[in-house]
Amino acid sequence: MLSIDAYELQNKILSKEDIVLVDVREQSEHDEFNIGGLLIPMNTIFDNLSKIDPNKQVVIYCQKGIRSQIVIQRLEQKGGFTNLVNLQGGMEGWIKSIKK
């Protein structure tokens, strides 16, 4: 599974690289703090496959990086996706690294 750290992702965002951000947390977590990703809660991911572009790099994140790993594994196995990247440490890692 491919992964990216908060600094690498921040650089991609700041350089306006053509990536897609997908937040698989729940609405309340997303409302509390987010980095602008499309909210698709983990339990609705397969209902929203059309929102995940198979031709762009898609960074999937959650609170700690565990749910996003599970989502990526499922999407790769059952959806045939090969363009997914996990944000290491999720939003907690982002806050510790970037939002000091």
Backbone as XML, in Angstrom:
<?xml version="1.0"?>
<chain id="A" units="angstrom">
  <residue number="1" name="MET">
    <atom name="N" x="0.845" y="-1.186" z="0.000"/>
    <atom name="CA" x="0.000" y="0.000" z="0.000"/>
    <atom name="C" x="0.884" y="1.241" z="0.000"/>
  </residue>
  <residue number="2" name="LEU">
    <atom name="N" x="0.580" y="2.144" z="-0.895"/>
    <atom name="CA" x="1.321" y="3.392" z="-0.950"/>
    <atom name="C" x="0.875" y="4.309" z="0.174"/>
  </residue>
  <residue number="3" name="SER">
    <atom name="N" x="1.809" y="5.107" z="0.674"/>
    <atom name="CA" x="1.457" y="6.056" z="1.725"/>
    <atom name="C" x="2.215" y="7.364" z="1.503"/>
  </residue>
  <residue number="4" name="ILE">
    <atom name="N" x="1.719" y="8.398" z="2.164"/>
    <atom name="CA" x="2.301" y="9.725" z="2.072"/>
    <atom name="C" x="2.262" y="10.337" z="3.460"/>
  </residue>
  <residue number="5" name="ASP">
    <atom name="N" x="3.277" y="11.134" z="3.798"/>
    <atom name="CA" x="3.233" y="11.801" z="5.106"/>
    <atom name="C" x="2.630" y="13.197" z="4.945"/>
  </residue>
  <residue number="6" name="ALA">
    <atom name="N" x="2.365" y="13.829" z="6.059"/>
    <atom name="CA" x="1.681" y="15.122" z="6.060"/>
    <atom name="C" x="2.462" y="16.189" z="5.296"/>
  </residue>
  <residue number="7" name="TYR">
    <atom name="N" x="3.784" y="16.209" z="5.427"/>
    <atom name="CA" x="4.594" y="17.205" z="4.736"/>
    <atom name="C" x="4.522" y="17.033" z="3.226"/>
  </residue>
  <residue number="8" name="GLU">
    <atom name="N" x="4.628" y="15.792" z="2.766"/>
    <atom name="CA" x="4.537" y="15.519" z="1.323"/>
    <atom name="C" x="3.174" y="15.930" z="0.782"/>
  </residue>
  <residue number="9" name="LEU">
    <atom name="N" x="2.130" y="15.605" z="1.526"/>
    <atom name="CA" x="0.784" y="15.946" z="1.083"/>
    <atom name="C" x="0.587" y="17.457" z="1.071"/>
  </residue>
  <residue number="10" name="GLN">
    <atom name="N" x="1.062" y="18.120" z="2.088"/>
    <atom name="CA" x="0.940" y="19.578" z="2.128"/>
    <atom name="C" x="1.623" y="20.194" z="0.905"/>
  </residue>
  <residue number="11" name="ASN">
    <atom name="N" x="2.802" y="19.692" z="0.536"/>
    <atom name="CA" x="3.503" y="20.205" z="-0.642"/>
    <atom name="C" x="2.695" y="19.987" z="-1.909"/>
  </residue>
  <residue number="12" name="LYS">
    <atom name="N" x="2.056" y="18.833" z="-2.032"/>
    <atom name="CA" x="1.213" y="18.555" z="-3.202"/>
    <atom name="C" x="0.027" y="19.516" z="-3.247"/>
  </residue>
  <residue number="13" name="ILE">
    <atom name="N" x="-0.576" y="19.777" z="-2.097"/>
    <atom name="CA" x="-1.720" y="20.689" z="-2.029"/>
    <atom name="C" x="-1.287" y="22.107" z="-2.381"/>
  </residue>
  <residue number="14" name="LEU">
    <atom name="N" x="-0.186" y="22.556" z="-1.776"/>
    <atom name="CA" x="0.292" y="23.919" z="-2.020"/>
    <atom name="C" x="0.738" y="24.136" z="-3.459"/>
  </residue>
  <residue number="15" name="SER">
    <atom name="N" x="1.273" y="23.100" z="-4.087"/>
    <atom name="CA" x="1.715" y="23.230" z="-5.483"/>
    <atom name="C" x="0.560" y="22.975" z="-6.465"/>
  </residue>
  <residue number="16" name="LYS">
    <atom name="N" x="-0.636" y="22.792" z="-5.902"/>
    <atom name="CA" x="-1.847" y="22.572" z="-6.694"/>
    <atom name="C" x="-1.725" y="21.377" z="-7.635"/>
  </residue>
  <residue number="17" name="GLU">
    <atom name="N" x="-1.040" y="20.347" z="-7.128"/>
    <atom name="CA" x="-0.939" y="19.104" z="-7.887"/>
    <atom name="C" x="-2.332" y="18.516" z="-8.068"/>
  </residue>
  <residue number="18" name="ASP">
    <atom name="N" x="-2.550" y="17.872" z="-9.185"/>
    <atom name="CA" x="-3.870" y="17.343" z="-9.517"/>
    <atom name="C" x="-4.115" y="16.024" z="-8.783"/>
  </residue>
  <residue number="19" name="ILE">
    <atom name="N" x="-4.492" y="16.133" z="-7.515"/>
    <atom name="CA" x="-4.788" y="14.971" z="-6.685"/>
    <atom name="C" x="-6.205" y="15.118" z="-6.146"/>
  </residue>
  <residue number="20" name="VAL">
    <atom name="N" x="-6.742" y="14.016" z="-5.665"/>
    <atom name="CA" x="-8.064" y="14.016" z="-5.050"/>
    <atom name="C" x="-7.888" y="13.611" z="-3.592"/>
  </residue>
  <residue number="21" name="LEU">
    <atom name="N" x="-8.512" y="14.360" z="-2.697"/>
    <atom name="CA" x="-8.490" y="14.041" z="-1.269"/>
    <atom name="C" x="-9.841" y="13.463" z="-0.882"/>
  </residue>
  <residue number="22" name="VAL">
    <atom name="N" x="-9.815" y="12.314" z="-0.194"/>
    <atom name="CA" x="-11.054" y="11.680" z="0.255"/>
    <atom name="C" x="-10.948" y="11.418" z="1.755"/>
  </residue>
  <residue number="23" name="ASP">
    <atom name="N" x="-11.861" y="12.005" z="2.491"/>
    <atom name="CA" x="-11.953" y="11.873" z="3.947"/>
    <atom name="C" x="-12.980" y="10.784" z="4.254"/>
  </residue>
  <residue number="24" name="VAL">
    <atom name="N" x="-12.543" y="9.688" z="4.887"/>
    <atom name="CA" x="-13.462" y="8.577" z="5.180"/>
    <atom name="C" x="-13.958" y="8.590" z="6.631"/>
  </residue>
  <residue number="25" name="ARG">
    <atom name="N" x="-13.767" y="9.726" z="7.303"/>
    <atom name="CA" x="-14.279" y="9.855" z="8.668"/>
    <atom name="C" x="-15.770" y="10.153" z="8.640"/>
  </residue>
  <residue number="26" name="GLU">
    <atom name="N" x="-16.340" y="10.319" z="9.804"/>
    <atom name="CA" x="-17.757" y="10.668" z="9.928"/>
    <atom name="C" x="-17.918" y="12.189" z="9.818"/>
  </residue>
  <residue number="27" name="GLN">
    <atom name="N" x="-19.136" y="12.617" z="9.547"/>
    <atom name="CA" x="-19.429" y="14.038" z="9.349"/>
    <atom name="C" x="-18.934" y="14.896" z="10.513"/>
  </residue>
  <residue number="28" name="SER">
    <atom name="N" x="-19.173" y="14.457" z="11.750"/>
    <atom name="CA" x="-18.770" y="15.262" z="12.917"/>
    <atom name="C" x="-17.258" y="15.437" z="12.986"/>
  </residue>
  <residue number="29" name="GLU">
    <atom name="N" x="-16.495" y="14.411" z="12.623"/>
    <atom name="CA" x="-15.031" y="14.514" z="12.612"/>
    <atom name="C" x="-14.583" y="15.473" z="11.518"/>
  </residue>
  <residue number="30" name="HIS">
    <atom name="N" x="-15.207" y="15.375" z="10.372"/>
    <atom name="CA" x="-14.891" y="16.240" z="9.239"/>
    <atom name="C" x="-15.197" y="17.700" z="9.581"/>
  </residue>
  <residue number="31" name="ASP">
    <atom name="N" x="-16.335" y="17.924" z="10.247"/>
    <atom name="CA" x="-16.730" y="19.279" z="10.630"/>
    <atom name="C" x="-15.755" y="19.893" z="11.624"/>
  </residue>
  <residue number="32" name="GLU">
    <atom name="N" x="-15.194" y="19.064" z="12.502"/>
    <atom name="CA" x="-14.277" y="19.545" z="13.528"/>
    <atom name="C" x="-12.974" y="20.063" z="12.916"/>
  </residue>
  <residue number="33" name="PHE">
    <atom name="N" x="-12.415" y="19.328" z="11.961"/>
    <atom name="CA" x="-11.185" y="19.740" z="11.277"/>
    <atom name="C" x="-11.038" y="18.920" z="10.012"/>
  </residue>
  <residue number="34" name="ASN">
    <atom name="N" x="-10.766" y="19.603" z="8.906"/>
    <atom name="CA" x="-10.504" y="18.891" z="7.667"/>
    <atom name="C" x="-9.549" y="19.693" z="6.801"/>
  </residue>
  <residue number="35" name="ILE">
    <atom name="N" x="-9.027" y="19.039" z="5.780"/>
    <atom name="CA" x="-8.067" y="19.690" z="4.884"/>
    <atom name="C" x="-8.667" y="19.869" z="3.489"/>
  </residue>
  <residue number="36" name="GLY">
    <atom name="N" x="-9.972" y="19.856" z="3.420"/>
    <atom name="CA" x="-10.649" y="20.133" z="2.168"/>
    <atom name="C" x="-11.009" y="18.926" z="1.343"/>
  </residue>
  <residue number="37" name="GLY">
    <atom name="N" x="-10.851" y="17.754" z="1.897"/>
    <atom name="CA" x="-11.166" y="16.548" z="1.144"/>
    <atom name="C" x="-12.657" y="16.311" z="0.995"/>
  </residue>
  <residue number="38" name="LEU">
    <atom name="N" x="-12.993" y="15.521" z="-0.002"/>
    <atom name="CA" x="-14.358" y="15.088" z="-0.227"/>
    <atom name="C" x="-14.740" y="14.102" z="0.871"/>
  </residue>
  <residue number="39" name="LEU">
    <atom name="N" x="-15.821" y="14.367" z="1.573"/>
    <atom name="CA" x="-16.257" y="13.488" z="2.660"/>
    <atom name="C" x="-17.049" y="12.320" z="2.104"/>
  </residue>
  <residue number="40" name="ILE">
    <atom name="N" x="-16.493" y="11.117" z="2.282"/>
    <atom name="CA" x="-17.196" y="9.869" z="1.957"/>
    <atom name="C" x="-16.952" y="8.930" z="3.140"/>
  </residue>
  <residue number="41" name="PRO">
    <atom name="N" x="-17.840" y="8.933" z="4.133"/>
    <atom name="CA" x="-17.625" y="8.079" z="5.301"/>
    <atom name="C" x="-17.375" y="6.619" z="4.910"/>
  </residue>
  <residue number="42" name="MET">
    <atom name="N" x="-16.526" y="5.972" z="5.688"/>
    <atom name="CA" x="-16.082" y="4.613" z="5.415"/>
    <atom name="C" x="-17.231" y="3.676" z="5.041"/>
  </residue>
  <residue number="43" name="ASN">
    <atom name="N" x="-18.329" y="3.755" z="5.770"/>
    <atom name="CA" x="-19.425" y="2.811" z="5.540"/>
    <atom name="C" x="-20.235" y="3.121" z="4.280"/>
  </residue>
  <residue number="44" name="THR">
    <atom name="N" x="-19.916" y="4.213" z="3.596"/>
    <atom name="CA" x="-20.631" y="4.563" z="2.365"/>
    <atom name="C" x="-19.722" y="4.520" z="1.135"/>
  </residue>
  <residue number="45" name="ILE">
    <atom name="N" x="-18.501" y="4.058" z="1.301"/>
    <atom name="CA" x="-17.502" y="4.146" z="0.225"/>
    <atom name="C" x="-17.950" y="3.419" z="-1.036"/>
  </residue>
  <residue number="46" name="PHE">
    <atom name="N" x="-18.541" y="2.238" z="-0.906"/>
    <atom name="CA" x="-18.938" y="1.491" z="-2.099"/>
    <atom name="C" x="-20.194" y="2.059" z="-2.760"/>
  </residue>
  <residue number="47" name="ASP">
    <atom name="N" x="-20.942" y="2.880" z="-2.023"/>
    <atom name="CA" x="-22.089" y="3.568" z="-2.610"/>
    <atom name="C" x="-21.653" y="4.807" z="-3.387"/>
  </residue>
  <residue number="48" name="ASN">
    <atom name="N" x="-20.392" y="5.193" z="-3.238"/>
    <atom name="CA" x="-19.890" y="6.431" z="-3.834"/>
    <atom name="C" x="-18.677" y="6.225" z="-4.734"/>
  </residue>
  <residue number="49" name="LEU">
    <atom name="N" x="-18.538" y="5.057" z="-5.299"/>
    <atom name="CA" x="-17.373" y="4.768" z="-6.148"/>
    <atom name="C" x="-17.251" y="5.730" z="-7.317"/>
  </residue>
  <residue number="50" name="SER">
    <atom name="N" x="-18.355" y="6.223" z="-7.820"/>
    <atom name="CA" x="-18.313" y="7.134" z="-8.966"/>
    <atom name="C" x="-17.627" y="8.458" z="-8.630"/>
  </residue>
  <residue number="51" name="LYS">
    <atom name="N" x="-17.491" y="8.768" z="-7.336"/>
    <atom name="CA" x="-16.839" y="10.004" z="-6.908"/>
    <atom name="C" x="-15.321" y="9.863" z="-6.813"/>
  </residue>
  <residue number="52" name="ILE">
    <atom name="N" x="-14.812" y="8.641" z="-6.957"/>
    <atom name="CA" x="-13.379" y="8.385" z="-6.843"/>
    <atom name="C" x="-12.805" y="8.209" z="-8.244"/>
  </residue>
  <residue number="53" name="ASP">
    <atom name="N" x="-12.004" y="9.165" z="-8.666"/>
    <atom name="CA" x="-11.449" y="9.163" z="-10.016"/>
    <atom name="C" x="-10.330" y="8.125" z="-10.124"/>
  </residue>
  <residue number="54" name="PRO">
    <atom name="N" x="-10.495" y="7.116" z="-10.977"/>
    <atom name="CA" x="-9.464" y="6.079" z="-11.113"/>
    <atom name="C" x="-8.243" y="6.549" z="-11.901"/>
  </residue>
  <residue number="55" name="ASN">
    <atom name="N" x="-8.314" y="7.756" z="-12.464"/>
    <atom name="CA" x="-7.218" y="8.259" z="-13.300"/>
    <atom name="C" x="-6.363" y="9.314" z="-12.624"/>
  </residue>
  <residue number="56" name="LYS">
    <atom name="N" x="-6.645" y="9.622" z="-11.381"/>
    <atom name="CA" x="-5.857" y="10.599" z="-10.614"/>
    <atom name="C" x="-5.363" y="9.940" z="-9.341"/>
  </residue>
  <residue number="57" name="GLN">
    <atom name="N" x="-4.298" y="10.507" z="-8.781"/>
    <atom name="CA" x="-3.835" y="10.019" z="-7.481"/>
    <atom name="C" x="-4.872" y="10.433" z="-6.438"/>
  </residue>
  <residue number="58" name="VAL">
    <atom name="N" x="-5.337" y="9.468" z="-5.649"/>
    <atom name="CA" x="-6.358" y="9.715" z="-4.643"/>
    <atom name="C" x="-5.752" y="9.441" z="-3.269"/>
  </residue>
  <residue number="59" name="VAL">
    <atom name="N" x="-5.693" y="10.481" z="-2.441"/>
    <atom name="CA" x="-5.184" y="10.341" z="-1.079"/>
    <atom name="C" x="-6.377" y="10.175" z="-0.160"/>
  </residue>
  <residue number="60" name="ILE">
    <atom name="N" x="-6.401" y="9.051" z="0.531"/>
    <atom name="CA" x="-7.499" y="8.727" z="1.437"/>
    <atom name="C" x="-7.002" y="8.887" z="2.864"/>
  </residue>
  <residue number="61" name="TYR">
    <atom name="N" x="-7.815" y="9.550" z="3.678"/>
    <atom name="CA" x="-7.402" y="9.778" z="5.060"/>
    <atom name="C" x="-8.566" y="9.648" z="6.024"/>
  </residue>
  <residue number="62" name="CYS">
    <atom name="N" x="-8.196" y="9.429" z="7.295"/>
    <atom name="CA" x="-9.163" y="9.344" z="8.384"/>
    <atom name="C" x="-8.551" y="10.047" z="9.594"/>
  </residue>
  <residue number="63" name="GLN">
    <atom name="N" x="-8.920" y="9.648" z="10.782"/>
    <atom name="CA" x="-8.408" y="10.314" z="11.982"/>
    <atom name="C" x="-6.983" y="9.871" z="12.315"/>
  </residue>
  <residue number="64" name="LYS">
    <atom name="N" x="-6.720" y="8.551" z="12.263"/>
    <atom name="CA" x="-5.415" y="8.031" z="12.663"/>
    <atom name="C" x="-4.698" y="7.266" z="11.553"/>
  </residue>
  <residue number="65" name="GLY">
    <atom name="N" x="-5.383" y="6.995" z="10.454"/>
    <atom name="CA" x="-4.777" y="6.257" z="9.353"/>
    <atom name="C" x="-5.170" y="4.799" z="9.285"/>
  </residue>
  <residue number="66" name="ILE">
    <atom name="N" x="-6.003" y="4.350" z="10.203"/>
    <atom name="CA" x="-6.397" y="2.938" z="10.239"/>
    <atom name="C" x="-7.595" y="2.684" z="9.327"/>
  </residue>
  <residue number="67" name="ARG">
    <atom name="N" x="-8.650" y="3.483" z="9.471"/>
    <atom name="CA" x="-9.826" y="3.312" z="8.607"/>
    <atom name="C" x="-9.455" y="3.508" z="7.143"/>
  </residue>
  <residue number="68" name="SER">
    <atom name="N" x="-8.587" y="4.474" z="6.875"/>
    <atom name="CA" x="-8.194" y="4.717" z="5.484"/>
    <atom name="C" x="-7.432" y="3.526" z="4.918"/>
  </residue>
  <residue number="69" name="GLN">
    <atom name="N" x="-6.623" y="2.864" z="5.721"/>
    <atom name="CA" x="-5.933" y="1.650" z="5.257"/>
    <atom name="C" x="-6.939" y="0.563" z="4.900"/>
  </residue>
  <residue number="70" name="ILE">
    <atom name="N" x="-7.942" y="0.391" z="5.736"/>
    <atom name="CA" x="-8.971" y="-0.623" z="5.488"/>
    <atom name="C" x="-9.728" y="-0.293" z="4.201"/>
  </residue>
  <residue number="71" name="VAL">
    <atom name="N" x="-10.100" y="0.980" z="4.042"/>
    <atom name="CA" x="-10.819" y="1.397" z="2.834"/>
    <atom name="C" x="-9.971" y="1.137" z="1.594"/>
  </residue>
  <residue number="72" name="ILE">
    <atom name="N" x="-8.697" y="1.482" z="1.650"/>
    <atom name="CA" x="-7.815" y="1.273" z="0.503"/>
    <atom name="C" x="-7.712" y="-0.212" z="0.168"/>
  </residue>
  <residue number="73" name="GLN">
    <atom name="N" x="-7.532" y="-1.039" z="1.174"/>
    <atom name="CA" x="-7.445" y="-2.486" z="0.930"/>
    <atom name="C" x="-8.715" y="-2.996" z="0.249"/>
  </residue>
  <residue number="74" name="ARG">
    <atom name="N" x="-9.873" y="-2.559" z="0.739"/>
    <atom name="CA" x="-11.143" y="-3.007" z="0.157"/>
    <atom name="C" x="-11.309" y="-2.495" z="-1.270"/>
  </residue>
  <residue number="75" name="LEU">
    <atom name="N" x="-10.962" y="-1.237" z="-1.506"/>
    <atom name="CA" x="-11.108" y="-0.668" z="-2.845"/>
    <atom name="C" x="-10.151" y="-1.318" z="-3.838"/>
  </residue>
  <residue number="76" name="GLU">
    <atom name="N" x="-8.954" y="-1.644" z="-3.371"/>
    <atom name="CA" x="-7.998" y="-2.317" z="-4.255"/>
    <atom name="C" x="-8.456" y="-3.741" z="-4.570"/>
  </residue>
  <residue number="77" name="GLN">
    <atom name="N" x="-8.930" y="-4.455" z="-3.550"/>
    <atom name="CA" x="-9.336" y="-5.849" z="-3.737"/>
    <atom name="C" x="-10.655" y="-5.978" z="-4.490"/>
  </residue>
  <residue number="78" name="LYS">
    <atom name="N" x="-11.644" y="-5.195" z="-4.102"/>
    <atom name="CA" x="-12.984" y="-5.363" z="-4.665"/>
    <atom name="C" x="-13.312" y="-4.373" z="-5.778"/>
  </residue>
  <residue number="79" name="GLY">
    <atom name="N" x="-12.597" y="-3.254" z="-5.798"/>
    <atom name="CA" x="-12.902" y="-2.232" z="-6.796"/>
    <atom name="C" x="-11.874" y="-2.116" z="-7.895"/>
  </residue>
  <residue number="80" name="GLY">
    <atom name="N" x="-10.737" y="-2.796" z="-7.726"/>
    <atom name="CA" x="-9.701" y="-2.766" z="-8.747"/>
    <atom name="C" x="-8.915" y="-1.473" z="-8.827"/>
  </residue>
  <residue number="81" name="PHE">
    <atom name="N" x="-9.010" y="-0.631" z="-7.822"/>
    <atom name="CA" x="-8.276" y="0.639" z="-7.826"/>
    <atom name="C" x="-6.782" y="0.397" z="-7.634"/>
  </residue>
  <residue number="82" name="THR">
    <atom name="N" x="-5.963" y="1.185" z="-8.330"/>
    <atom name="CA" x="-4.500" y="1.080" z="-8.213"/>
    <atom name="C" x="-3.863" y="2.443" z="-7.969"/>
  </residue>
  <residue number="83" name="ASN">
    <atom name="N" x="-4.672" y="3.452" z="-7.714"/>
    <atom name="CA" x="-4.205" y="4.833" z="-7.613"/>
    <atom name="C" x="-4.415" y="5.444" z="-6.229"/>
  </residue>
  <residue number="84" name="LEU">
    <atom name="N" x="-4.520" y="4.613" z="-5.201"/>
    <atom name="CA" x="-4.872" y="5.083" z="-3.865"/>
    <atom name="C" x="-3.649" y="5.189" z="-2.969"/>
  </residue>
  <residue number="85" name="VAL">
    <atom name="N" x="-3.636" y="6.245" z="-2.159"/>
    <atom name="CA" x="-2.521" y="6.516" z="-1.255"/>
    <atom name="C" x="-3.087" y="6.817" z="0.126"/>
  </residue>
  <residue number="86" name="ASN">
    <atom name="N" x="-2.476" y="6.261" z="1.154"/>
    <atom name="CA" x="-2.912" y="6.470" z="2.536"/>
    <atom name="C" x="-2.110" y="7.600" z="3.179"/>
  </residue>
  <residue number="87" name="LEU">
    <atom name="N" x="-2.808" y="8.504" z="3.864"/>
    <atom name="CA" x="-2.123" y="9.544" z="4.636"/>
    <atom name="C" x="-1.673" y="8.953" z="5.963"/>
  </residue>
  <residue number="88" name="GLN">
    <atom name="N" x="-0.369" y="8.840" z="6.141"/>
    <atom name="CA" x="0.190" y="8.280" z="7.379"/>
    <atom name="C" x="-0.245" y="9.109" z="8.578"/>
  </residue>
  <residue number="89" name="GLY">
    <atom name="N" x="-0.799" y="8.447" z="9.574"/>
    <atom name="CA" x="-1.182" y="9.130" z="10.806"/>
    <atom name="C" x="-2.479" y="9.905" z="10.723"/>
  </residue>
  <residue number="90" name="GLY">
    <atom name="N" x="-3.081" y="9.965" z="9.542"/>
    <atom name="CA" x="-4.358" y="10.645" z="9.380"/>
    <atom name="C" x="-4.337" y="12.093" z="9.835"/>
  </residue>
  <residue number="91" name="MET">
    <atom name="N" x="-5.485" y="12.572" z="10.272"/>
    <atom name="CA" x="-5.601" y="13.959" z="10.706"/>
    <atom name="C" x="-4.826" y="14.225" z="11.990"/>
  </residue>
  <residue number="92" name="GLU">
    <atom name="N" x="-4.689" y="13.211" z="12.835"/>
    <atom name="CA" x="-3.874" y="13.404" z="14.042"/>
    <atom name="C" x="-2.428" y="13.662" z="13.653"/>
  </residue>
  <residue number="93" name="GLY">
    <atom name="N" x="-1.919" y="12.914" z="12.686"/>
    <atom name="CA" x="-0.559" y="13.127" z="12.206"/>
    <atom name="C" x="-0.403" y="14.474" z="11.538"/>
  </residue>
  <residue number="94" name="TRP">
    <atom name="N" x="-1.410" y="14.883" z="10.784"/>
    <atom name="CA" x="-1.385" y="16.191" z="10.118"/>
    <atom name="C" x="-1.303" y="17.295" z="11.163"/>
  </residue>
  <residue number="95" name="ILE">
    <atom name="N" x="-2.165" y="17.213" z="12.180"/>
    <atom name="CA" x="-2.185" y="18.256" z="13.224"/>
    <atom name="C" x="-0.848" y="18.313" z="13.951"/>
  </residue>
  <residue number="96" name="LYS">
    <atom name="N" x="-0.264" y="17.168" z="14.263"/>
    <atom name="CA" x="1.036" y="17.142" z="14.963"/>
    <atom name="C" x="2.149" y="17.687" z="14.079"/>
  </residue>
  <residue number="97" name="SER">
    <atom name="N" x="2.108" y="17.401" z="12.795"/>
    <atom name="CA" x="3.194" y="17.796" z="11.893"/>
    <atom name="C" x="3.035" y="19.189" z="11.321"/>
  </residue>
  <residue number="98" name="ILE">
    <atom name="N" x="1.846" y="19.522" z="10.884"/>
    <atom name="CA" x="1.617" y="20.748" z="10.112"/>
    <atom name="C" x="1.010" y="21.861" z="10.946"/>
  </residue>
  <residue number="99" name="LYS">
    <atom name="N" x="0.039" y="21.530" z="11.742"/>
    <atom name="CA" x="-0.714" y="22.550" z="12.482"/>
    <atom name="C" x="-0.196" y="22.670" z="13.909"/>
  </residue>
  <residue number="100" name="LYS">
    <atom name="N" x="1.076" y="22.965" z="14.021"/>
    <atom name="CA" x="1.700" y="23.060" z="15.355"/>
    <atom name="C" x="1.339" y="24.363" z="16.023"/>
  </residue>
</chain>
